[in-house]
Amino acid sequence: MIQSVFLAAALFSAHGGAGEGGLEPRGDLVFCSKRDGDFEIYRMDLPSGDVHALTSNGVQDLDPCWTPDGKEIFFVSNAEGRYSLYRMEADGGGARRIHREPGAIRRPAVSPDGRWVAYAVFDQGEPEAGEGQVPGFGRIRLLNLATKRSYAVSPAGWSTDDPAFDSQGRGLYYAAIDKGPFLAFLTLSEAGVLGKPGPAFDPGKPLWGPAVSPSGGKILILQGGGGSWLEGHKLRPAFPGIKGKIRKAALGPAGPPVLSV
């Protein structure tokens, strides 16, 4: 059975998401919600449904994602003006800013080996919190957590959003629009050398929220309110029984997907 949750949040992959939430390797859900007035970060134990606030500060805290070991959470916040990248412990302690850009950072994703964080930067306005977005003004950047150096990984002229690492951390997918919409892929080496990004699949219409299965054999993409599995170069419906717009999907290491509808 597919578990459905209604959150003012979008969910992402087991290793963390470019979106507003994600599944911890042991199954806890972290998400953002404005249930208390402004967007804060919450943690939910899925079996019991117990929810605990991790932030409560009167600013907008968005896009949480887990580190692969489940010990920390990355998120973005406008606590110091524009949205910047933060990290905190799994219980909400020790929150601190680790990176900022000239524009607004959104939708971070942590690589499976914990060495990189990919994110989108928006210079001309920002997507509304809690909504799955068709790519707009964003560009994708990659931050090396050891050196604190960031790299532009989407070509000038592309509108990009929603980065997602593959299951082995050897590549990065993201939603893109150039002359038309497509799913882009960038190869990463173990030494961190970046390849040249290029189209991985042309779906014919805008997509968002790509999430790679733990096995790496298929990719979930969202289009027009629904979801599809991409295997090879073929799409098949992922959730034909779900009514309403699917904002994001979290793919855990075991068990069914968790959806935000």
N, C-alpha and C positions, 0 to 999 in steps of 0.2 A: 504494500500500500504506500502511496506517496503521501508524505506528511506535508500539510499546507499550513502556513502561518501568515497572519495578516499583521505586518509590521510596517512602520514608516521607514522601512529599510530595504535595501536590496542585498541579496545574499551572494556568496561567491564560492570559491573552491576549498577543498580540504586543506590546502597549504596557505590559505589566506586569500583575500579577494581584492579586485579592482572594482569596487562596489561598496555598499554600506554594511557588509557583514560577512561572516564566514564561520565554518565549522572547525573547532579545535580537534586535533587528532583523536582525542578520546570521546568526542561527541558533544561537547558544550558548544552552544551557539552564541556568538557575540554579534550585536547589532546596534544600530542607532535608532532612536525614536524621540519624538517630541511629546511623549505622553505626559511630561511634567512641565510643558511650556516651551522649552527650547530643545534643540537636538542634543542628547546626551548618549553615552555609550552604556549598554547593558549586556549582561551575561545571563544566558538561560541554560539551565540543566534540562535537556530535552526529555528524559524519561519522566521527571517529576513536574516539569513546567515551571519550576521556581525561577524567578527573575531577580537579579541583583544589579543595582546601579553601580557602575564603575567610575563615572564622572558626574559631577553636579556642581557646575561653576558659572552658570548664567551666560555662557557663550555657546557657539555652535561647534559641537564635536561630532565628526562624521567618519564614515568609511572605515570602520575597524576591520582588521585582519590579523589572524594569528601568525606567530612565528612557527616554523615546522615542529619545534620541540614543545609547543604549547605553554612556554614559560612567559612569553611577552605578547603584547598586542600593539600593532602599529595603527595609527589613525591620523586624521587631519583635524585641525582646529584653527579658528580665527581668533584665538585668545590674545594674539599680539597683532591684530590687524588682518592682513590677508591670510588665507588658508595656508598653513605650513604643515610639515610632517613631524609627528610626535610618536613616542613610544612609551609604554608603561608596563608594569608587571601585570600578571594575569589577574591579580586581585584588585587592580586599579591604583596601586601605589607607585610612587616614583615617576610620575608622568613628566616628561621633559621634551622640549623641542630638539630635533636632531638635524633638520634641514629646512631651508626656505628657498624660494625662487622668486624672480621678479613678478611672476604671475601667481595665480591660485593653484595649489596642488590639490588634486582629487584622486580618488580610487587607487590607493597603493596596493601592490601585490608583492609578497615576499617570495623569493626563490626557494625551492625545496632544500637547498644546502644552507640557507640563511645568509648568504653572502651579498645578495642584491635586493634592492627594492625598486620595482618599476612603478611609475605613476604617470598621470596625465597632468599637464599644466595648461591653464586657461588664462589668456591675456585679455580677452575681450568678452567679459561677462562670464558667469559661472552657471552650470546646470543647477536646477533646483534640487535640494536635498531630497532623498527618498524616492527618486524617480529613475527608472531605467531610461537611459538617454541614447538617442541616435547621435553619432559623433557630430560635434559642432566645431568649436574653435580650438580644441585641444591639440597638444603635441605630446608624444611619449618621451620620457627621459628615464634613465637607468642610473641608480645611485649605488656605488660600491660602499658598503657599510664600513669596511676596514680603512679605506683611504679617504672616505667622505667626498670622493670626486664623482661628479655626475656627468652623464653622456647623453647627448641628443641621439635618439635611435629611430625617429620617424622623419622622413624627408620633408624639406620645406615645401609647402603647397598642399600637403595632405592634411585633412581633418581627421583626427584620431582620438581614440578613447578606449577605456576598458582593457588594460593590459592583463595578460594571464600567462604564467609560465607553464611549459609543458611538464609532464609528471617527473621527468628526470632532470629538469633544470637546464637542459641543453638548448632551449629555444624559448622565444617569447611570441605569443600571439597577441594581436590587438585588432579592434575594429577600426576601419579606415574608409575614407572617401577621397578619391582623386577625381577622375572623370566619372566614376561610378563607385558604388559601395563594394567593399570586399573585405575578406579576412586576411590580415597581413601576418607574416611570420619572419622572425629575425633569429638567425643561428648564433648561439653563444658557445664559446669553447671553455674548457676547464680553466684556462689561463685568463679568461675574461675578455679575450679578443672578440670584437663584435664583427659579425658578418654584414652583408648588405641586405636590408629588408626588401621583401617582395611579396606579391600576392600569393596566398596559399589556397584561396577559394573565392569564387565570384558567385554570391547567392542571388544576384539580380535585384536585390532591394536592401535597404539599410539594415544592419544588424547591431546588436550590442550584447554585452555580458558573456563573451565566450568563456567556457569553463572546460578544462581538460579532465577526462576521467583518470582515476589513479593508475589504471593500466596503460594509459596513453593511447588506447586503441580507438577512441572516438572523442569528439568535441561537441559539447552542447552549445548551440547558439540560439539567441532569441531574436525573433522578427515579428513585427505586426501583432504583438500581444501573445504569441505562442512560442513554443520551443521545438527545436529540431535537433536530432542527432546527426552529426556529420561523420561518416565513415568512408574513408577513401575520398571520393568526390561525389558521393551520393548523400542526399538528405532524406530522412524519414521522420515522421512526427514523433515527438518525445512524450507529450502529455495530452493525448487526444481527449481525455475525460475531464480535464481541468477547465472550468469556466472562469472568465475574467482574464485581465491582462497579467501575464507573468513578468515581473520586473527583473528578477534575478533568480538564479538557482545555485544551491550549494551542493557540491558533490563530495560526500564523505568517503573515507577509505573503505567503509563497509555499510551496508544498509541502503535504504532508498534516498533519493534526493530530497532536499528540503527547499520548498518554493516560497517566494514572496509574491502574493497575488493581490 
